[in-house]
Amino acid sequence: MKQNILILVLLLFISIGCTDRNQNDLENWQAEIIKVEKDFNDMAQKDGLIKAFEFYAAKDGVIRRGKKVIKGKEAIANWYQKDVRPNETLTWKPTFVDVSESGDLAYTYGDYVFTSLDSLGNKKENKGIFHTVWKRQKDGNWRFVWD
């Protein structure tokens, strides 16, 4: 009987420890995604949209722009090279982050502001909500698979 109680107590401690570890992992992974989103946004401001989207796209990443779906890192870079003008900026910040329990997939959404100049040189802002799906790559880095 004492042995059964001891085993039960040990199992209880192990399960509590696993729950805490899993919660800590999730919090760490969420922090990683918040940092990746910030770094992605910072690169877009510093180096431009073309470089940022090409860098953070997974090899098989997909973006939807208007009614088009652009598939693959190279196609995404080509689309941005053809469509982005020098006076256009895009800023964003996630308001929600979730990560899978396995730590290999995550998604974010939040607010974005797209700024451009009209034909008279007046600043024009379009605001909206973005949604990004992130996948941890084999090298451990996060890259978007959907934006």
C-alpha positions as CSV (number, residue, x, y, z in Angstrom):
1,M,0.0,0.0,0.0
2,K,2.8,2.4,0.9
3,Q,4.5,1.7,-2.4
4,N,1.3,2.5,-4.3
5,I,1.0,5.8,-2.5
6,L,4.6,6.6,-3.2
7,I,4.2,5.9,-6.9
8,L,1.0,8.1,-7.0
9,V,2.8,11.0,-5.3
10,L,5.8,10.7,-7.7
11,L,3.4,10.7,-10.7
12,L,1.7,13.8,-9.3
13,F,5.0,15.6,-9.0
14,I,6.1,14.6,-12.4
15,S,2.9,15.7,-14.0
16,I,3.1,19.1,-12.2
17,G,6.7,19.5,-13.4
18,C,5.7,18.7,-17.0
19,T,2.9,21.2,-17.0
20,D,5.2,24.0,-15.7
21,R,7.8,23.1,-18.3
22,N,5.3,23.1,-21.1
23,Q,3.9,26.5,-20.0
24,N,7.4,27.9,-19.8
25,D,8.2,26.6,-23.3
26,L,5.0,28.2,-24.7
27,E,5.8,31.5,-23.1
28,N,9.4,31.4,-24.4
29,W,8.1,30.5,-27.9
30,Q,5.6,33.3,-27.8
31,A,8.4,35.7,-26.8
32,E,10.4,34.4,-29.8
33,I,7.6,35.1,-32.2
34,I,7.1,38.6,-30.8
35,K,10.8,39.3,-31.3
36,V,10.6,37.8,-34.9
37,E,7.7,40.1,-35.7
38,K,9.5,43.1,-34.3
39,D,12.7,42.2,-36.2
40,F,10.7,41.7,-39.4
41,N,9.0,45.1,-39.0
42,D,12.3,46.8,-38.2
43,M,14.0,45.3,-41.3
44,A,11.1,46.5,-43.4
45,Q,11.6,50.1,-42.1
46,K,15.4,50.0,-42.4
47,D,16.0,47.9,-45.5
48,G,12.7,48.1,-47.3
49,L,9.8,45.7,-47.9
50,I,11.4,43.7,-50.6
51,K,14.4,42.7,-48.5
52,A,12.3,42.1,-45.4
53,F,9.6,39.9,-47.0
54,E,12.2,37.9,-48.9
55,F,14.3,37.3,-45.8
56,Y,11.4,36.2,-43.5
57,A,9.5,34.1,-46.1
58,A,9.9,30.4,-45.8
59,K,11.0,28.6,-49.0
60,D,7.4,27.5,-49.5
61,G,5.9,30.7,-48.0
62,V,2.7,32.2,-49.4
63,I,1.3,35.7,-49.5
64,R,-2.1,36.9,-50.6
65,R,-2.2,40.3,-52.2
66,G,-5.6,41.5,-53.5
67,K,-7.0,38.5,-55.3
68,K,-3.6,36.9,-56.0
69,V,-1.8,34.2,-54.1
70,I,1.9,34.4,-54.6
71,K,3.7,31.1,-53.7
72,G,7.4,30.6,-52.8
73,K,10.1,32.8,-51.5
74,E,11.4,33.8,-55.0
75,A,7.9,34.7,-56.3
76,I,7.3,36.8,-53.2
77,A,10.6,38.7,-53.8
78,N,9.7,39.2,-57.5
79,W,6.2,40.5,-56.6
80,Y,7.6,43.0,-54.2
81,Q,10.2,44.2,-56.6
82,K,7.5,44.9,-59.2
83,D,4.9,46.3,-56.9
84,V,6.5,48.3,-54.2
85,R,7.4,52.0,-54.7
86,P,10.1,53.8,-52.8
87,N,7.7,56.1,-51.0
88,E,5.6,53.3,-49.6
89,T,6.0,52.0,-46.0
90,L,4.3,49.3,-44.1
91,T,4.3,49.1,-40.3
92,W,2.7,46.5,-38.1
93,K,2.5,45.1,-34.6
94,P,1.0,41.9,-33.4
95,T,-1.8,42.1,-30.8
96,F,-2.2,38.4,-30.5
97,V,0.3,35.5,-30.6
98,D,-0.3,31.8,-30.2
99,V,2.1,28.9,-30.6
100,S,1.4,25.2,-31.0
101,E,2.2,22.9,-28.0
102,S,5.0,21.3,-30.1
103,G,6.6,24.7,-30.7
104,D,6.9,24.4,-34.5
105,L,3.9,26.5,-35.6
106,A,2.6,29.9,-34.5
107,Y,0.3,32.6,-35.7
108,T,-0.1,36.2,-35.1
109,Y,-2.5,39.0,-35.9
110,G,-2.6,42.7,-35.3
111,D,-2.8,46.1,-36.8
112,Y,-0.9,47.4,-39.8
113,V,-0.6,50.8,-41.4
114,F,0.3,51.1,-45.1
115,T,1.5,54.6,-46.0
116,S,2.0,56.0,-49.5
117,L,1.9,59.3,-51.4
118,D,-0.9,60.2,-53.8
119,S,-0.3,61.8,-57.2
120,L,-0.1,65.3,-55.5
121,G,2.4,64.2,-52.9
122,N,-0.1,64.0,-50.0
123,K,0.4,61.3,-47.5
124,K,-2.2,58.5,-47.6
125,E,-2.7,55.9,-44.9
126,N,-4.5,52.6,-45.2
127,K,-5.1,50.7,-41.9
128,G,-6.1,47.1,-41.5
129,I,-5.5,43.8,-39.7
130,F,-2.8,41.4,-40.7
131,H,-2.6,37.6,-40.0
132,T,0.7,35.7,-40.3
133,V,1.4,32.0,-39.8
134,W,4.9,31.1,-38.8
135,K,6.8,27.8,-39.0
136,R,10.0,26.9,-37.2
137,Q,12.6,25.8,-39.8
138,K,15.0,23.0,-39.5
139,D,17.7,25.5,-38.5
140,G,15.5,26.7,-35.6
141,N,14.6,30.1,-37.2
142,W,11.0,31.1,-37.6
143,R,9.8,32.0,-41.2
144,F,6.3,32.9,-42.4
145,V,4.4,30.3,-44.4
146,W,1.3,32.6,-44.8
147,D,1.0,36.3,-44.7
